[in-house]
Amino acid sequence: MADLHPSIVALVSLAANIASNHPRQGLCQVDKLKEYGVAKEQIDSVIEIARHIRDEASQALDAKFDAAYGEGFQPAKPRLPVDPFANLAVLETGGACCTPTKTGQACC
């Protein structure tokens, strides 16, 4: 297996720390990236993308929670016969794997 350049490891680690809401926030990686001579603009892009992914994940979790929470206050639905075709997957075409950041950075 080929080793990654330390600056790449630091960028990935920074992004993971930010996206996961790690208490240390990746500040150690920022110091390393500055030592490696990585441009501030590149670090800024990684921070923006990581925050965007973190925020998308939070919004999706909140929406899922809100839907489940709301269902808890709905009257019970009558039991219907099981439809053997109800759980078949439908292939969607088009669409992006994620939305771009505010400045248009792609996150996938």
N, C-alpha and C positions, 0 to 999 in steps of 0.2 A: 504494500500500500504506500502510495506517495504521501510524503508529509506536506502539509499546507504551510505556506509562508506565515510567520508569526503575525503579520499584520492582518491576514485573512482570518486567522483564528480569533484575533482581538475584535475584529468587526463583527464576526458571527456571535461571539460571546456578548458583545455590547448589545446587539439586537435582541438576543435571547433574554438578557437581563431586563431590558426595557419592556419587551413584549410580555414577560412573565410577572411584571411588577416586583422584581426582586428588590429586597430592602436596600441593597448596596447600589442599585441603579446602574451598574456598569461604569462607575466613575474611575475605577482602577484601569479598565480597558481604555478609557479616553486618555489617561496618562500614557499608557503604552503606545497608543496610536500616535500621539504627539511625538514621542521618542522615535518612532519609526518614520516620521516625516509624512504621515498621511495628511492630506489637505483637509482643512476645516470643512470645506464644502462637501467632501466625501463623507466625513463623519456626520455632518448635518443631514445628508440624504439617508444614511442608515438610521439615524434617530427618527427622522420623519416616517420612514417606512415601518419601523418597529412600533412606533406609537399608533400608526394607522391600523396595523394588524391587531394590536392590543385593543384598540377602541372598537374595531369591527367585531372582535370576539366578545367583548363586553356587551355590545348592543344585541348580538345574536342570543347570548345567554339571558339577557334581560327580557327579550321578546319571548323566548321559550318559557321562562318563569312566569311572565305576565299571562301568557296563554293558559298555562296549567293552573295558575292561581284563579283566573277567571272561570275556568271550567268547574272549579270547586263550588261555585255559587250558582251553577246552572241546574235546573231541575233534571232529575234522572231521565235518561233517554230510554225509550222502550227497546227491548232486546229484539234484534232483527236476525233472520236466518243468516248463517255464514255464507258469504259470497266467495267461492274458490278463486275468483279472478281479482279480488280486491287488492291483493298485495303484490301484483305484478309490477315490476319496475318499468318506468317509461323513460326512454332515452330522450333527453333534451338536446337540441342542437343550438349552436351559437352561444353567445354570452361569454363573459370573461370569468376566470377563476376567482377574481377579486376586483374590487373597485380601485381606481387610482387614488393616490393621496391628493391633498388640496392643491399641491403644485404640479400634479400630473405624473408623479413618480409611479412606476409600475411596481407592484409588490409580488408579482409572480411571473 
